[in-house]
Amino acid sequence: MKLVYAIVNNDDAYAVNKGLSKAGMRATKLSSTGGFLMAGNTTFMICCKDEQVDTVIEVLKENSRKRKQYVPSSAVMEGAGQSYPVEVSIGGATIFVTDIERFEQV
């Protein structure tokens, strides 16, 4: 068994959740906040069989996308005197896969 942690932008959370459901995967959703831009994210925890990991990752790739966004430079560089817009890349998915030693549903 594997536990897949997937951190996605809140804008993609609905599509990811729908895609996982369509693929027959159940997930637990947690609200989270990114450390860089302090923006809202959704963290999915998906427990699956070893052979299902590639399916989970494919669903995540299909339903979360990277995008460009302009943010004030003060959000990117501390101590910036004058604030001006800076383009940053957001979105996509950050994925961690870990082994499960024991899994029970009671």
Secondary structure as GFF3:
##gff-version 3
##sequence-region A 1 106
A	DSSP	beta_strand	2	9	.	.	.	ID=ss1
A	DSSP	alpha_helix	10	22	.	.	.	ID=ss2
A	DSSP	beta_strand	28	33	.	.	.	ID=ss3
A	DSSP	beta_strand	40	48	.	.	.	ID=ss4
A	DSSP	three_ten_helix	50	52	.	.	.	ID=ss5
A	DSSP	alpha_helix	53	63	.	.	.	ID=ss6
A	DSSP	beta_strand	66	72	.	.	.	ID=ss7
A	DSSP	alpha_helix	73	76	.	.	.	ID=ss8
A	DSSP	beta_strand	85	91	.	.	.	ID=ss9
A	DSSP	beta_strand	93	99	.	.	.	ID=ss10
###
